[in-house]
């Protein structure tokens, strides 16, 4: 994993924008598929075993991934036609650590490459639960292995910036 994080830090250091970072991380994920591809079924099985149930919940839920080919945001929900286990497996496919996940012919990587929280996608909902794996710390990630993977706040992908963007969009739509 030290080598994976070293490569991710190098990608992060050369990225000039959030979109550039996402494209480069997607390329890294695709590059690693030649080594990690055979473990895709194992990764999916682990995800399936950790979910409380394999069906989408009745309440709205968005699972976020990144298109490994383009770096673009991909969202999956109950009506997207994508199996919940596949969506969560794609959402957790960390480049260099697990293979990209193929859904309908497209390879996907971890949605945290875009943002650890993706809270900006909550616009329009009255009540929102944001799972913040890194504590919602403004512009920071935990010390140690994630060092050097920080995103500049001006990219707007820190939790505070995402919440502000949602509130601003809501106010503008009124």
SVG drawing of the C-alpha trace seen along z (x, -y; Angstrom):
<svg xmlns="http://www.w3.org/2000/svg" viewBox="-39 -33 45 47">
<polyline fill="none" stroke="black" stroke-width="0.4" points="0.0,0.0 2.9,-2.3 3.7,-2.2 0.0,-2.9 -0.1,-5.9 3.2,-7.2 1.8,-7.0 -1.5,-8.7 0.6,-11.5 2.5,-12.0 -0.8,-12.2 -2.2,-14.6 0.9,-16.8 0.7,-17.2 -3.0,-17.7 -4.1,-21.2 -7.8,-20.8 -10.3,-18.4 -11.2,-17.1 -7.5,-16.6 -7.0,-14.6 -10.1,-12.4 -8.9,-11.6 -5.4,-10.8 -6.7,-8.6 -9.0,-6.8 -6.0,-6.2 -4.1,-4.8 -6.9,-2.5 -7.1,-1.2 -3.4,-0.8 -3.5,1.4 -6.3,3.6 -3.8,5.8 -2.5,6.9 -5.6,6.5 -8.3,7.6 -8.6,11.2 -9.5,10.0 -12.7,8.2 -14.9,11.0 -13.3,11.2 -13.8,7.4 -17.5,7.7 -17.9,10.7 -16.4,8.7 -18.7,5.7 -21.8,8.0 -20.9,9.7 -20.7,6.3 -24.0,4.9 -26.9,5.5 -29.0,6.5 -28.3,6.6 -31.4,4.5 -31.6,0.8 -33.4,-0.9 -36.8,-2.4 -35.5,-5.8 -33.4,-7.9 -29.8,-6.9 -27.0,-7.9 -23.9,-5.9 -21.0,-7.8 -18.3,-6.5 -16.0,-8.1 -15.8,-7.0 -12.3,-5.7 -12.1,-6.6 -13.2,-10.2 -12.9,-11.1 -16.5,-12.2 -18.9,-11.8 -21.2,-8.8 -24.2,-8.3 -26.2,-5.2 -29.5,-4.9 -32.5,-2.5 -33.9,-3.5 -30.5,-3.5 -30.8,0.1 -27.6,1.0 -27.4,3.6 -26.7,2.1 -23.7,4.5 -22.2,3.4 -22.7,-0.3 -21.1,0.0 -18.3,2.1 -17.6,-0.6 -17.8,-3.3 -15.1,-1.5 -12.7,-0.6 -9.6,-2.5 -7.1,-2.8 -4.1,-0.6 -5.7,1.3 -8.6,2.9 -9.6,3.3 -11.9,0.9 -15.5,2.2 -17.2,2.7 -20.9,1.7 -22.6,1.7 -19.2,1.7 -17.7,-1.3 -15.0,-1.0 -15.5,-2.9 -13.3,-3.8 -13.9,-5.0 -16.2,-8.0 -13.9,-9.4 -11.4,-10.2 -13.9,-13.0 -14.7,-13.9 -14.7,-12.0 -18.2,-13.2 -19.9,-14.2 -22.2,-16.4 -22.8,-18.7 -25.1,-16.1 -27.6,-16.5 -29.1,-19.7 -32.9,-19.6 -33.3,-17.3 -34.8,-18.5 -32.8,-16.0 -29.4,-14.7 -27.0,-12.3 -23.4,-12.7 -21.0,-9.9 -17.7,-11.7 -14.9,-9.1 -12.3,-11.7 -14.3,-13.6 -15.3,-16.5 -12.0,-18.2 -11.7,-21.3 -9.2,-20.6 -7.4,-17.9 -7.1,-14.2 -5.7,-12.1 -2.0,-12.3 0.2,-9.5 -0.6,-7.5 -3.0,-10.1 -0.4,-12.9 0.0,-14.7 -3.4,-13.7 -5.0,-17.0 -7.2,-18.9 -6.9,-22.7 -10.0,-24.3 -10.4,-26.4 -11.4,-23.2 -14.5,-23.2 -14.5,-19.6 -13.9,-20.0 -17.0,-19.4 -17.6,-23.0 -17.3,-24.1 -19.8,-21.4 -22.3,-22.4 -22.0,-26.0 -22.5,-25.1 -25.7,-23.2 -27.1,-26.1 -26.2,-28.6 -28.0,-26.5 -31.1,-26.2 -31.2,-29.9 -30.8,-30.7 -33.7,-28.4 -36.1,-30.1"/>
</svg>
